[in-house]
Each structure stands twice: as structure tokens, then as C-alpha cells.
């Protein structure tokens, strides 16, 4: 539901609630004026304040529905919260007035005017008993309706106001019991009950203050651990920190830092950031503003060979992936990596850059007897979009089966898994080969199959092939 529709629905709920509160207040105030019951008058005043709060809420939602602007870049939703605070202030004022009146009737405070007599038992007509029961029914129905709509619409204003209306229902029922006691001759019960109503009103105000204070003080809305776990589900994310959230459950602003390999390149890192944003929007549907700051994780530069290769790549206009290290039985180290360069470079210039990268890697990894680079054009935004479009129509099972049919010695592809990420597609498959086939030959066949797949599906970002003995 968009902001305008939500605002219109909240206002409709408030108008209905206003009408019901006015009706309940009129019932209690009329019966209180007729009988002179302080508790009935107190309940009526409380219900009247509910109606006043509804009027204030109607005005607030008009401001809250306004779109974000230069002065309010996060929108105007907190106007609802401010009204919640105003409702609490009205409740505390009501509490003070009710308590003051009750204490004067009990003789515990100096009277503010001449007439402070208690209600007489004869004044409690059966119609006076019916009035608060009717008001309680109205209050319960109103509170239930308003609370359900408040949860559905994610409005702290409606939820807060429903809490007050619900307390009115209990107050009305308590008034019935108090009037029965007065009719039995216990005249002091009426002001004591009014004092109890004041306590209930104060408690309701405190709960509203507690909830609205959490919003105004920017208390965290989302669990940072849950956000981190969701972000780590995106391939390429190696770390997260500085996770912050604020607002309300249905209008949450979220920002976080995501760490990636320092040598992915700005294009790949940007794609990972967008993928994280999409995942978080799906995982936390109440988020209306998500900011993902992508930064290099320099902690990856440790003491290993791969870390040394990353250090060697500093300063080169390349993106690197699939860095692998092989140490043979004699202890000789071979380093291989894929380099992505500007697709407009001529082959000679690209080769010069690759040669310089290989020299830098040898300097960082003295044990390396061989450094092999595989040159690739860096995918453009148009390339990625075209790959994504073609991927939607791919029959991956048929594509893999056709590729396997061209490689003698491999058969029965199974357990195929395709993962689509912002930078391309990751494919993993299991495939059968003869149990007696030498491991080196099996590896060569897998590499041949990967090469074939990359030719027919250039959007493949990673291919993992598990060769296993066939039956």
C-alpha cells in the first residue's frame, strides 16, 4: 500500500473511532450528570479525551502522508509519533484531574469548590448501571477494530490509541461494579474507583511514552545479526559491520558496510552491493530506505600465497578472480589467475599489463616457479544485462547435456544447480566417468567441459564440476 492510500485508510479508521468514542463519552457523561457519580463523570471525561486524541490523529496523518522533501529526506512519518506523545500528555493531564477530584471527595485534599458530597445510594438508578455496561461494549468493539487496523497498516498512532480505548472498556466495567457497591451503601467506593481510573489512565500514558520514546530516540529496529546473516548469503560478501537501523517496523531505514575482496574491481563490487540491497529488501519487507556501503576487506591480505597475490595486484587497472595456487610433489608453486581488463584495450597493451602483473606476483611470491594469467574482457553493464536476459530463457539441463555429449569419457550429468547473482551465473554439476580413469585425465575432461560451457553460455561467472565414478 502506498503512502497516500495508507494515510487515507488511517484517517478513515480514526473517523470511525472518533464517532464511537464520542458515543461512549456521551453515554457516561449523561449518566454521570444525572446521578452525580464521580466515577461515571471521570470515565466520560476519559472517553472525551479519546475523541480529542482522534481529532489530533486526523490532523497528524495529513502531515505524515506527505512525501519526502529537501527538509525531511526521510519523510514525515514521525508526525504520527509526535501525536502519540501528545496523547500521552493528555492522558497524564486527565489522570491528574481525576485523582485530584477523587481525593477531594475522600477529604484527603482541600475542596476546590463548595459541593463535594458523595453520591447517594438512591441516585444509582438501574439506567445508571446500564450506561457504563453499554459504554464498555462500545469501547471493546472500537479498541479491537482500531488495534487490528493499526497492526495491518503499521501505524503506531492507531495501536497507541487502541490501547487507550481498551483501557476505557475496563474502566467502564469497573464503574459498573463500583455503582453496585454504592447502591449497597458503600458510598466511598465511587471516589476510590475514580482514583483507580486515574491510575489506569496514567499506566496507559506511560506505555505510550515508552513506545514512542523508542522511535524518537532511534532505537534499533532490526537485529544486526539477522541483517549480517542475510548479507552474507550474497556471493562475494566476506564481512559486514556498522549495521544500523531506525524508524518503525513498517518504515525502517537501514544502513550497513559490506566488505569484499579488494581486487574485485569497482564494477563487480558495485554489483555485489546491489545484490545485498535486493536480498535485504526481500528479507525485511518493512525497510523503506537501504544504504549499502561497499568497502575492501584488507584483512584478506594475510600471510598466505593468495593474500600475496592480492597485494601484488595493487595499483593495476585490473579485476582478478579465480586465483588458484598449485604445489606439486616437488614443492614447486604455480599461481594462476583470471584478469579482467578494459575490453577496448588492444591485445598488445593487455599483454603488457598481464606481464607486469605476473612480474609483481613473482616478486610477492618468490617460491612461484610459474605464474599464468588468463585474460578476459571486463563485462560492461550492457553485457551483464544481456546475459541476464538470455539467462531467463536458458534450458540449463539441455545446455549441459548437449555439452557433455561432445566430451568423450563423460556421461550422466546430474545434481545440477544454478545460482543467479548480480555479476552472472554460478553453475555446479556432478558428472560420471569411468572408475578406472586416471585422476589427471578426469581433471582434463572436466576442464574441457567447462571451456565448452563457457563458450555456449558466456554469462557463467563460475563453473564447478564434480567428476565421480559411474556405475
BALUMMAR-317862 format. One record per residue: z, y, x of N, C-alpha, C in turn. Coordinates in steps of 0.02 Angstrom, whole numbers, plus 32768, in hexadecimal, padded with zeros to 4 digits. Example, Ala and Ser with C-alpha at 12.3 -4.5 7.8 and 13.67 -1.06 7.14 Angstrom:
// BALUMMAR-317862
81867EE4829481867F1F826781867F5B8294 81627F90828281657FCB82AC818A80028285 
This chain:
// BALUMMAR-317862
80007FC5802B8000800080008000803E802D 7FD1806D801F7FCE80A98048800780D88037 800E810D805F8046813B80588047815E8014 800C81737FFD800981977FBE801C816A7F83 8002812D7F83801280FE7F4D805C80EC7F4E 807780E37F8A80BF80D27F9080E9810B7F75 80D781487F8780FD81827F7080FB81877F24 80C0817C7F0780B981817EBE80E4814C7E9C 80E6810F7EB8810E80DA7E9A815980E87E9F 816E81037ED981B581157EE181C8814A7EAE 819D817B7EA481AC81B07E7481B081947E2D 818581647E1E818781457DDB81CA81217DD0 81E080FC7E05822080D97E018259810A7DF8 825681427E1C828B81747E17828E81947DD2 8253819F7DB4825281BC7D718272818D7D3E 8262814D7D43827F811C7D1682CB81197D20 82DF81177D61832681147D71834B81537D58 832B818C7D5F834981CB7D48835781C77CFD 832681B07CD7833081AB7C8F8369817D7C7D 836E81437C9F83A481147C9183E881307CA5 83EB81537CDD842B81707CF3844281A77CC4 841381CF7CAD842582047C7D844181E57C3D 842281AE7C27843A818C7BEA848181727BF4 848E81517C2E84D081357C3C8504816E7C41 84F181A47C61852081DD7C69853181FB7C25 84FE82027BFA8509821F7BB8853981F47B8F 853181B27B93855D81857B6E85A5818D7B84 85B1818E7BC685F681927BDF861481D77BD6 85ED820B7BE18608824E7BD98619825D7B90 85EF82467B6285FB82517B1B863C822E7B06 864381EF7B1A867F81C97B0986BD81E77B2A 86B582007B6886ED821D7B8C8703825E7B6C 86D382887B5786E482C77B37870682BB7AF3 86F082887ACF870D827A7A8D8754825F7A94 875E82327AC687A082117ACD87CF82347AFC 87B5825C7B2A87DF827B7B5D87EF824E7B97 87CB82157B9C87D781E67BD387BD82027C15 87EA82077C4687D682207C8887A781EF7CAB 87B481AE7CA28789817D7CC48742817E7CA8 873D81887C6686F9818C7C4886D681CC7C60 86F982037C6186DB82417C7A86C7823A7CC3 86F182187CEB86E1820E7D3286A381E37D3A 869F81AD7D12866381837D15862581A87D00 862C81D47CCD85F381FB7CB685DB822D7CEA 860C824D7D0C85F9827C7D4185D582577D7A 85EF821B7D8B85CF81F37DC0858781E27DAD 857D81CE7D6F853981BE7D58850C81FC7D58 852A82357D47850382747D4884EC82847D8E 851882777DBF850382827E0584CA82537E19 84CA82167DFC849281E97E08845182097DF3 845282287DB7841582497DA0840182827DCD 843282A87DE6842282DE7E14840482C47E54 841D828B7E6B8401826C7EA783B982567E9C 83AB823D7E608366822A7E50833782667E52 834E829E7E39832582DB7E3B831882EF7E84 834C82EC7EAD834382FB7EF4831382CA7F15 8318828A7F0182EC82587F1D82A382647F0B 8297827B7ECF8252828A7EBA823482C17EE6 825D82F37EF48245832A7F1F823983117F66 826582E47F7E825F82CC7FC3822182A27FCD 821082767F9D81D7824B7FA5819582727FA8 819582AC7F8A815982D67F8F814E82ED7FD7 818482FD7FF9817F830F803F817182D2806A 8194829B805C818E825F8086814882428084 8122824D804E80DF8230804880AA8257806E 80BD82918089808B82B880AD8075829480EC 8035829880FE801E8277813B80398299817A 8033827781B28049829381F2802182D28202 8042830282228020833F823680378352827C 8021838C8293803283A182D7807D83AA82E1 809F83C182AE80E783CB82B4810F838C82A8 80F1835D82838113831E827480E482E48284 80DA82D582C480A982A282D880BB825C82C0 80FA824F82B0810F820E82978113820D824A 80FA8240822980FC824381E1813C826581C8 814782618186817F8283816681AF82538143 81AE8213815781D681E18135822181EF8137 82398212816A8281821D8170829C824D813B 826F826E81158288829680DE82AE826B80AC 8297822C80A482BB81FE8078830181F28092 830681EA80D4834781DD80F38375821980E9 8359825580F18381829180E7839E829480A0 8375827F8070838E8280802B83C5824C8023 83BF8213804683F481E2804584368201805C 8432822B8090846E824E80A98488827E8073 845A82A18052846F82CF801D849282AB7FE4 8478826F7FD2849882477F9E84E082367FB2 84E882237FF2852A8212800B8559824E8006 853F82898017856982C58012857E82D27FCA 855082C77F99856282D07F538597829D7F3E 859182617F5885C2822D7F47860882407F60 860B825A7F9E864C826E7FB9866A82A97F91 863F82D67F7B8656830E7F52867282F37F0F 864D82C47EF2866482A67EB386A782837EBE 86AC825F7EF586EA823B7F058725826B7F08 871C82A27F29875282D37F31876782EE7EED 873682FE7EC38746831B7E82876A82E97E55 875382AB7E56877382787E2D87BA82697E44 87C382637E86880582557EA18835828F7E91 881D82CC7E99884783067E8B885D83087E42 882F82F97E14883F82F97DCD887182C27DBC 886782877DD88893824F7DCA88DA825C7DE4 88DF82777E20892182857E3D894682BA7E15 892282EA7DFA8941831D7DD0895D82FE7D90 893782D07D72894F82AF7D35898C82847D42 899082697D7F89C9823F7D908A0582687DA7 89FC82AA7DAC8A3282D57DC28A3D82D57E0D 8A0D82BB7E338A1382B87E7C89F682F67E9D 89D583207E7689BB835F7E9089C883957E5C 89CD83D37E7289D7840A7E44899984117E17 89A284177DD58968841B7DA78940845B7DB3 88FF84547DAB88D4848E7DB388CD84B77D74 88DF849A7D3B88DF84C07CFD891984A87CD2 892184C27C98895E84B57C70895E84717C4F 892584567C3E892384197C17891883DD7C45 894B83B67C528944837A7C7A8964833E7C57 8962833C7C15898183057BF1895682C67BF6 8979828C7BF38956824D7BF58936823D7BB2 890482127BB388E481FD7B75891681D47B4C 891481DB7B0B894081B67ADF891F81757ACA 894981427ABC892F81017AA8890581067A69 891A81327A3C88F5813979FD88AF81557A06 88A381757A40886181937A4C882C815E7A61 884481237A71881580EF7A8987FA80CA7A4C 87C880E87A2D87A680C979F4877980917A0E 8766806279E2873B802B79F986F880447A13 86E0807C79F986A180997A1386AA80B17A5B 86E780C77A6C86F480DC7AB086F180A07AE0 870680667AC8870380297AF186BA80127AFA 8692801A7AC7864C80047AC98623802E7AFA 8633806F7AFE860B809E7B26860480887B6F 863B807A7B93863380667BD9861080237BE1 86197FF67BAE85F67FB57BB285AB7FBF7BAE 85967FEB7B81854E7FFB7B7B8535801B7BBC 855D804A7BD78549806B7C15854480387C4F 857280077C51856F7FD47C86852E7FAC7C81 851A7F9A7C4584DB7F757C3C84A07F9E7C55 849F7FDE7C438469800A7C5A8469800F7CA7 84A680167CC384AB801C7D0C84927FDE7D30 84A67FA37D1884917F657D3884447F5D7D37 84287F697CFC83DF7F627CF683BB7F947D24 83D47FD17D2683B580057D4F83BA7FF47D99 83F67FDF7DAF84017FCF7DF683D57F957E0C 83D17F627DE383A87F277DF4835E7F3B7DFC 83467F617DCC83007F777DCE82F37FA27E0C 831F7FD37E18831580027E50831A7FDF7E93 834A7FB17E9B83527F8D7EDA83167F627EE9 82FC7F3E7EB782C27F137EC282857F3C7ED6 827A7F737EB582417F9D7EC6824C7FBE7F0B 828B7FCE7F1B82987FEC7F5C82897FBC7F95 829B7F7C7F8D828C7F4A7FC082417F3F7FC6 82207F3B7F8D81D77F307F8D81B27F6A7FAF 81C87FA77FA181A77FE27FBC81C27FF78000 81F87FD6801682167FE780578233802D8057 825380428020826E8085801A82BA80848020 82D480A18057831D80A5805E833B80D38029 831381028010832B812E7FDB833A81077F9C 830C80DD7F86831680B67F49834F80837F52 835280637F8C838680327F9883CB80537F98 83D0808E7FB8841080B27FBA842480C87F73 83F580E17F4D840580F97F0A841880BF7EDC 83F780857EE68408804A7EBE845080347ECC 8466803A7F0984AB80297F1A84DD80537EF3 84CE80937EEE84FA80BF7EC884F980AD7E7D 84BE80A07E6384B9808E7E1D84DE804C7E0E 84DA801C7E3D84FE7FDD7E3585497FE87E33 856180157E5D85A980247E5C85BD80427E19 859080677DF9859F80847DB785AB804D7D84 858680157D8A858F7FDF7D5B85D67FC27D5F 85EC7FB77D9E86317F9E7DA786647FD17D8D 865680107D99868480447D80868880427D34 864F80397D14864E80387CCB86767FFD7CB0 866F7FC37CD186957F897CBB86E07F937CC6 86F17FB37CFE87387FC17D0B87547FF17CD7 872B80207CC18742804F7C8E8752802B7C4D 872B7FF97C3C87397FD27BFF877F7FB37C04 878D7F937C3E87CF7F757C4788067FA87C45 87FA7FE27C64882C80177C64883B80317C1F 880880397BF6881180527BB2883680207B86 88297FDF7B93884E7FAC7B6E88997FB17B7F 88A87FBE7BC088EE7FC67BD4890D80047BB5 88E8803B7BB1890180787B92890F806C7B49 88E380477B2788ED80397AE1892C800E7AD6 893E7FE87B0A897B7FBF7B0689B97FE77B18 89B080267B2A89EA80517B3889F380637B80 89CC80487BAD89D180577BF589A780957C04 89C180D07BF28999810D7BF7898981207C3F 89B4810E7C6E89A981217CB4896C80FD7CD3 895480C87CB2891B80A27CCE88DC80CD7CD2 88D480FA7CA3889681237CA2888E814D7CE1 88BF81767CF688B6819C7D3388B581707D72 88DA81387D7188D8810B7DAA889280ED7DB1 887580DC7D79883080C17D79880080F67D93 880981347D7E87DE816A7D9787E481717DE3 882281687DFC882C816A7E458808812F7E66 880980F57E4787E480BC7E62879980C87E63 878080E97E2F873980FA7E2D872881287E68 875481557E78874881837EB08741815C7EF1 876A81277EF9876680FE7F36872380D97F38 870E80BE7EFF86CD809B7EFC869480CB7F0F 869681067EF5866381387F04866281487F4E 869E81507F6B86A3815F7FB3868681277FDD 869480E87FC9867A80AF7FEE862E80AC7FEB 861280BA7FB185C980BC7FAA85AB80F27FD7 85CC812C7FD985B38162800485B6814E804D 85EB812B806185F1811680A785B980E680BA 85A880B7808D85738087809C853080AC80A5 852380DD807C84E48103808284E4812980C5 851C814780D7851F816B81178513813C8151 85318101814D852880CF818384DF80BC818B 84BC80AE8153847780988157844880D0816D 8452810C81528426814381658433815B81AC 8471815581C3848181698208845B813D823A 845380FD8229842E80D0825683E680E7825E 83C98101822883838118822C837F815A8251 83AB8188824183A981CB826083BB81C882AA 83E3819782BE83F58190830583C48164832B 838C8151830A83588128832A837280E68344 839A80C4831C83B18081832F837580528331 837680228360833E7FF4836783337FCD8327 82F47FC7831482E27FA382D682CF7F5A82E6 82AB7F50831D82927F0D832F82B97EF08369 82BF7EAF836A82E07E8C83A182B37E8D83DF 82C87EAC8416829E7EAF845282887E6B846B 82B27E38846482A07DF6847B82667DDA8452 82687DE5841082317DCE83E581F07DF283F6 81F57E32840481B97E598417819D7E3E8459 81CA7E32848981B47E1984CA81927DD584C4 81AF7DA9849C81917D668493814C7D6B8474 81447D97844481027D9F842480CF7DBA8456 80E47DEB847F80B67E0784B180A37DD484E6 80D37DA984FA80C57D77852D80947D418513 808A7D3F84D280597D0F84B880117D2484C5 80077D6184DD7FC37D7884ED7FB27D648535 7F7C7D3F85407F6A7D2C85857F617D6A85B1 7F7C7D6785ED7F777D9F861C7FB67DC88621 7FE37DC285F080237DE785F280547DBF861E 806D7DDF8652809C7DBD867F80E27DD9867A 80EB7E108655812E7E2C864E812F7E65861B 81697E72860081737EAA85D281B57ECC85E1 81BB7F0B85D281FA7F2E85D881F67F7085B2 822D7F9585B082317FD6858D82187FCF8545 82317F9C8522821E7F9084DC824C7FBA84AF 822E7FE6848782558012845C823680148416 8261801983E4824A801F839F827A804C8379 8260806D834782898099831D826780A282DA 828B80C182AC826F80CD826A828F80A08236 8267808A8206827E805E81D08257801D81D3 826F7FE881B3824C7FA881B682037FAB81A0 81F27FD9817381AD7FDC815B81868014817C 81A5803A81A88182807081CC81A080758212 81928043823B81B0803D827D8180805682B3 819B807F82E081768095831B818D80698355 815E80498377816D801A83AD8147802E83EC 8169802E8424814680388464816480098498 813A7FF584C6814F7FC684FA81217FCA8536 813A7FB2857081127FAE85AC80FF7F6585B7 80C07F5885C480A67F1585D0808C7F118618 80A27EDE863C808E7ED7868280577EA28689 80267EB286B27FEE7E8586BE7FE17E808709 7FB57E52871B7FA07E4B87617F837E8D8779 7F9A7EA787B27F817EE987CB7F377EEB87D8 7F167EB187DF7ED07EB187F27EA17E9A87BB 7EBA7E9E877D7E8D7E8E87467E587EC3873C 7E667F00874E7E377F3687417E487F5886FF 7E357F9786FA7E497FBE86C07E2A7FA3867F 7DED7F8986837DCD7F7086467DF27F34862A 7E017F0386547E247EC7863E7E6B7ED88627 7E8D7F03864D7ED27F16863B7ED37F3A85F7 7EA17F6585EB7E9D7F8985AB7E927F578572 7E6A7F25857D7E5D7EF385497E9D7ECC8539 7EC57EBC856C7F047E9985627F337EC58539 7F357F0685497F607F3385237F4E7F3584D9 7F0D7F3684CA7EF77F3684847F097EF48462 7F037EBD84877F147E7C846B7F5F7E79845A 7F887E9584867FD07E9784797FDF7EC08439 7FBD7EF984337FC77F2483F87FB57EFE83B8 7F7E7EDA83B97F697EB4837E7F9B7E7D836D 7FB37E5A83A07FE37E24839480247E408376 803C7E788390807A7E96837780727EAF8330 80377ECB8320802B7EE482DC802D7EAA82AA 80137E7082BE80147E358292805B7E18828D 807E7E1782C680C17DF882C780F57E2382A3 80ED7E6582A7811D7E93828880F67EC28259 80E87EAC821C80BD7ED381EF80D97F1781DC 811A7F2381E781367F6481D6812A7F9A820A 810A7F89824280FD7FBA827680C27FE78262 80CD80288265809880578254807E807C8292 80A2807682CA808C8098830780A1806C8342 807080538368807D802783A1805C804683DF 808380518413806A806B8452807780378488 8042801F84A880477FED84DD8033800E851F 80618012854D8053802E858F80487FF485C0 800C7FEE85DA7FFB7FB8860880047FD0864F 80287FA8867680357FBB86BC80317F7D86E9 80227F878729801E7F4D875780647F328767 80687EF1876D80A77ED1878180A47EC487CC 80BF7EF387F180BD7EEB883A80EC7EB58853 81157E9A882881407E63883D81177E24884A 80D97E24883080AD7DEB883F809C7DE78889 80A37E1F88AD80937E2188F480CE7E03891C 80D47DC2891A810A7DA0893E80F37D8A8983 810B7D4F899780FC7D3889DB80C77D0189DC 80AE7CEB89A0807E7CB5899F80377CCC89B2 80097C9B89B77FC47CAA89CA7FA27CD38994 7FAD7CC089537F8E7CE5891D7FA57D2E891D 7FE67D38892A80007D7C892E7FE07DA28967 7FD57D81899F7FB47DA189D87F6D7DB489C7 7F4B7D8A89A07F067D9A898B7F077DD9895F 7F397DDE89327F3E7E1989077F487E588931 7F727E5389647F7C7E8D898F7F3C7EA089B3 7F157E6F89C67ED67E7D89EA7EA47EA189BE 7EA97E98897C7E797EB6894E7E877F008940 7EC17F1889567ED27F5E894A7E9D7F8C8969 7E877FBC89427E587FED895C7E107FDC8951 7E017F9F89387DBB7F8C892C7DAA7F9588E3 7D6D7FAD88D57D597FB9888F7D437F79886C 7D707F49886A7D5F7F08884E7D967EF1881E 7D847EC387F37DB47E9E87CC7DB07E5687E3 7DE97E3587E97DEA7DF188037E0D7DC287D2 7DF27D8687CD7E137D5387A47E047D0E87C2 7E257CDC87A57E1C7C9787BD7E267C918809 7E5C7CB088227E6C7CA988697E8A7C648873 7E6E7C3D88A17E897BFA88AD7E8D7BEE88F8 7EBC7BC5890A7EC97BB589507EC77B698958 7EA37B51898A7E9F7B0989977EB37AFB89DF 7EE27ACE89E77EF87AB98A2A7EE57A6F8A32 7EBB7A618A637EA57A1C8A6C7ED879F38A93 7EC879B48A9F7EF779868AC07F08799D8B06 7EDB79C28B257EE779DA8B6A7F0F7A1B8B6A 7F227A358B2F7F497A728B2C7F207AB18B2D 7EDD7AAA8B287EB27AE58B287EB07B048AE2 7EB37B468AE17EB67B6A8AA17E737B898A90 7E5D7B7F8A527E207B9E8A397E327BC789FC 7E197C0489F97E277C3189C27DE57C3F899D 7DE87C3A895B7DAF7C4A89327DC37C7B88FA 7D977CA788E87DA67CD688B27D667CF18894 7D6B7D0688557D337D2488327D3C7D708832 7D087D9388467D097DDC88497CDB7DF88813 7CF57E2687EC7CCC7E4987BA7CBF7E9087D4 7C7F7EA187D97C6C7EE387F27C407F0787C0 7C327F4687CF7C077F6F87A47BC47F4C879C 7BAD7F3E875F7B6E7F1A87557B317F41876D 7B387F8387787AFE7FAA878F7AF67FA987DA 7B257F8B87FE7B1E7F8688477AE47F588859 7AC27F6988907A8E7F3B88A87AB17F0288CE 7A8E7ECC88D77AAB7E9188F67AC47EA0893D 7A9F7EC989627AB37ED889A77AF77EFC89A9 7AFF7F2E897D7B3E7F53897B7B777F268963 7B6A7EFC89317B9D7ECE89187BB27E9E894F 7B807E8789777B907E5889AD7BBA7E7A89E2 7BAC7EB889F17BD37EDD8A237C1D7EE28A0D 7C277EF089CC7C6C7EF589B37C8E7EB289B8 7C6A7E7C89A57C877E3989A97C9A7E2789F1 7C6E7E398A207C7C7E2B8A677CBB7E508A7E 7CC27E8E8A687CFE7EB58A7B7D3C7E968A5C 7D377E7E8A1C7D6F7E5E89FC7D837E1F8A21 7D527DF78A357D607DB98A597D837DC78A9C 7D6E7DFC8ABE7D8E7E0E8AFE7DD67E238AF1 7DE37E498ABB7E267E5F8AAB7E537E248A99 7E367DF28A767E5E7DB78A657E707D908AA4 7E407D898AD37E4F7D658B127E867D898B39 7E877DCB8B367EBA7DF08B5A7EFF7DE48B3B 7F027DDE8AF87F427DD28AD77F567D888AD9 7F247D5C8ADE7F327D148ADF7F157CF78B1F 7F387CFD8B577F1D7CE68B977F0E7C9B8B98 7F307C758B6D7F257C2C8B6D7EE47C198B4B 7EC47C478B287E877C378B037E4D7C2C8B34 7E2F7BF18B307DF57BE38B5A7DB57BF48B36 7DBB7BFF8AF57D7F7C0F8ACE7D947C378A90 7D6D7C6B8A827D777C948A477D347C988A22 7D347C8189E57CF67C7F89BE7CFE7CAB8980 7CD07CD989767CD17D04893B7C967CF6890F 7CA37CF788CF7C6E7CEE889D7C637D31887B 7C277D4C887F7C197D8F88647C037D8A881B 7C217DB687F27C107DB987AB7C097E028796 7BDB7E1187697BD97E56874E7C147E61871F 7C347E9987257C6D7EA986F97C537EB386B2 7C6F7E9086817C577E97863C7C637EDE8622 7C327EF986007C3A7F3B85E17C577F32859B 7C697F6A857D7C847F6785387C507F4A8509 7C117F5B85137BDC7F4084E97BD57EF584F3 7BDC7EDF85327BD87E9785407C0F7E71851B 7C4C7E8D851D7C847E6B84FD7C7B7E6984B1 7C617EA084957C567EA1844D7C207E6F8439 7BEA7E6B84617BB57E3C84527BCE7DF48458 7BF87DE8848B7C147DA584947C417D928459 7C687DC384427C947DB684097C6C7DA783CB 7C347DCC83C17C097DC083867BEA7D7A8389 7BD27D6783C57BB37D2583CB7BE67CED83C4 7C247CFC83DB7C587CC983D87C697CB78390 7C637CE683627C757CD8831D7C487CA282FF 7C0A7C9D831A7BDA7C6D82FF7BD47C2E832A 7BFE7C27835C7BF87BEE838A7C0E7BAD8369 7BE77B7A83747BFC7B3583657C137B1783A8 7C537B2183B87C6A7B0E83FB7C667AC28406 7C757A9B83D47C717A5383DC7C297A3D83EB 7BFA7A5A83C57BB47A4983D27B9C7A628415 7BB27A9F84287B9E7ABB84697BB87A9084A2 7BF77A7A849E7C147A5084D37BF27A0C84D5 7BE679EF849B7BC679AD84997B8079B084B9 7B5B79E684AA7B1879EC84C77B1C79F48513 7B4E7A1A852C7B557A2485747B6979E38596 7B9679BC85777BAC797D85957B71794C8599 7B45794E85687B0B792085687ADE792A85A3 7AE1796685C37AB6797485FD7AD6795F863F 7B16794A863D7B3A7937867B7B4578EC867A 7B1F78C886A37B27787F86A77B6A786E86C5 7B8E784086A47BCF782B86BD7C0978458693 7BFC787486667C2F788F863A7C1D787E85F2 7C51787385C97C45786185837C8378708559 7C79786C85197CB0787084E87CDD78AD84F2 7CC278E984E87CEF792484EB7D1E792384AE 7D5D793484BA7D8E793484847DC779658493 7DF4796D84637E2C799C846A7E1379E1847F 7DDF79F8845E7DC27A3A846E7DEF7A708450 7DFC7AA484777E247ADC84607E047B1E8475 7DFD7B4B84467DDD7B8C84537E107BC38443 7E1C7BEF84737E497C27846A7E227C678476 7E217C9284447DFD7CD184497E2C7D09845D 7E1F7D2B84927E477D6484A87E1A7DA084AF 7E387DD984BE7E127E1884C07DDB7E1684F4 7DE67DF3852C7DB57DF485627D837DBB8560 7D877D90852D7D577D5A85287D747D1D8506 7D5D7CE2851A7D717CA384FC7D8B7C748532 7DC27C5285227DDC7C1F854F7DD37BDB852E 7DB27BAE85537DA07B6D85387DC17B368562 7DDF7B0685407DFA7ACC85637DE27A8D853F 7DD07A5985667DB87A1B85497DCE79E08574 7DD479A685557DDE796685787D9C79408575 7D8E791C85AA7D4E78F985AC7D5678B885D4 7D30788485C17D37784285E07D0578398619 7D1C7813864B7CF077FD86827D0577B68695 7CDC779586BD7CEB775086D07D2D774D86F7 7D59771D86E77D997719870A7D9277108756 7D5C76F0876C7D5376E387B47D32771D87D8 7D20775287B57CFE778B87D57D2D77AD8806 7D1677BB88447D4077DE88757D5578238859 7D917838886B7DAB787888537D7D78B28866 7D6378B088A47D3778E688BA7CF978EA888E 7CDE78B0887B7CA378AF88507CB478C9880A 7CEF78B587F17D0378CD87AF7D0A791987AF 7D27793487E57D2E797D87EB7CEA799F87EC 7CBB798288107C78799F88147C56799F87D0 7C5F796987AA7C41796687677C61799B8739 7CA279A5873F7CC379D887167CAA7A1E8726 7C9F7A2B87687C857A6C877C7C3E7A768762 7C177A4187627BD37A4687487BD37A5486FE 7C017A3486DA7C067A4086927C1C7A888685 7C4C7AA186AC7C627AE686A37C297B1786AE 7C027B0B86E37BCA7B3786F17B987B3786B8 7B8C7AFB869B7B5D7AF686647B787B1C8627 7BB97B1686197BD67B3885E07BD37B8485E8 7BDF7B9C86247BDD7BE586307B977C018627 7B647BD986347B1F7BF0862B7B117BFA85E1 7B257BC985B77B147BCC85707B477BF78549 7B817C0585677BB47C2D85447BD27C5F8576 7BAF7C9585847BC77CC685B67C087CE885A4 7C1E7CE485647C5C7D0485517C9A7CDC8568 7C907CA185867CC97C7A859D7CED7C9D85D5 7D2D7CA985CA7D567CCB85FD7D787C97862A 7D887C5D860D7DA67C2886357D937BE58616 7D847BB486417D747B70862B7DA17B3F864F 7DC57B1686297DF07AE386467DD87A9F862D 7DC57A75865D7DAA7A33864D7DD779FE866A 7DF279D3863E7E1D799C86557DF5795B8651 7DE5793F868C7DBF7900868F7DF178C78690 7DE7789686647E14785C86617DEC781C865D 7E0A77E486737DE677A486717DD7778E862A 7D98777E861E7D84776785DB7D92771E85D2 7D95770885937DA276C285867D6376998591 
